[in-house]
Amino acid sequence: MSATTADSTGTDELAQLRGEIDELDAEIIRLWKRRAGLSRRVGEIRMANGGTRLVLDRERAILDKYRDALGDDGTQIAMLVLRAGRGPL
């Protein structure tokens, strides 16, 4: 394989990988928005029924799930996900 062929193959693969990343980003954004909407609705229903705005045990379970799956960065991601659904504290 010549250097030119290797360069073109690398460029093709790079474009393909970037395209796949773009597709995944679009899906993550779609899911993020969907989850935030569901979370807001859960909060509305909970409060309409006399409950609290936050359920700390539920939030702790979500933080643990993300941390267990993704390591320390998972906690930061979970905090952002939770905030998207309930707003800042």
C-alpha positions in Angstrom: 0.0 0.0 0.0 1.5 3.3 -1.0 1.6 6.4 1.3 -1.1 8.0 -0.9 -3.5 5.0 -0.5 -2.8 4.9 3.2 -3.5 8.6 3.5 -6.8 8.3 1.5 -7.9 5.3 3.5 -7.2 7.1 6.8 -9.1 10.1 5.5 -12.0 8.0 4.5 -12.1 6.2 7.8 -11.8 9.5 9.7 -14.8 10.9 7.8 -16.8 7.8 8.5 -15.9 7.9 12.2 -16.8 11.6 12.5 -20.1 10.9 10.7 -20.9 8.2 13.2 -19.9 10.5 16.1 -22.3 13.2 14.7 -25.1 10.6 14.6 -24.4 9.6 18.1 -24.3 13.2 19.3 -27.7 13.8 17.6 -29.1 10.8 19.4 -27.7 11.8 22.8 -29.2 15.3 22.4 -32.6 13.8 21.5 -32.5 11.4 24.5 -31.3 14.2 26.8 -34.2 16.4 25.8 -36.7 13.5 26.2 -35.3 12.6 29.6 -35.4 16.2 30.8 -39.1 16.5 29.7 -40.0 13.3 31.4 -38.2 14.3 34.6 -40.0 17.7 34.6 -43.3 16.0 34.2 -42.6 13.6 37.1 -41.8 16.6 39.3 -45.0 18.3 38.3 -47.1 15.3 39.1 -45.2 14.6 42.4 -45.7 18.2 43.6 -49.4 18.3 42.5 -49.9 15.3 44.7 -48.3 17.0 47.7 -44.8 15.6 47.3 -41.5 17.4 47.5 -39.7 18.9 44.5 -36.8 16.5 45.0 -36.5 12.9 46.1 -33.0 12.7 47.4 -32.9 8.9 47.5 -33.9 8.8 43.8 -31.2 11.4 42.9 -28.6 9.5 44.9 -29.5 6.2 43.1 -29.1 8.0 39.7 -25.7 9.5 40.7 -24.6 6.0 41.9 -25.8 4.4 38.6 -23.8 6.8 36.5 -20.7 6.7 38.7 -20.7 2.9 38.7 -21.1 2.8 34.9 -18.8 5.7 33.9 -16.4 6.2 36.8 -15.8 9.6 38.4 -16.9 11.5 35.3 -20.3 9.7 35.6 -21.1 11.7 38.7 -20.5 15.0 36.8 -22.7 13.8 33.9 -25.4 12.6 36.3 -25.4 16.0 38.0 -26.0 17.7 34.6 -28.7 15.2 33.6 -30.5 15.8 36.9 -30.2 19.5 36.6 -31.6 19.4 33.0 -34.8 17.8 34.4 -35.3 19.7 37.6 -33.4 23.0 37.1 -30.7 24.3 39.4 -31.2 23.9 43.1 
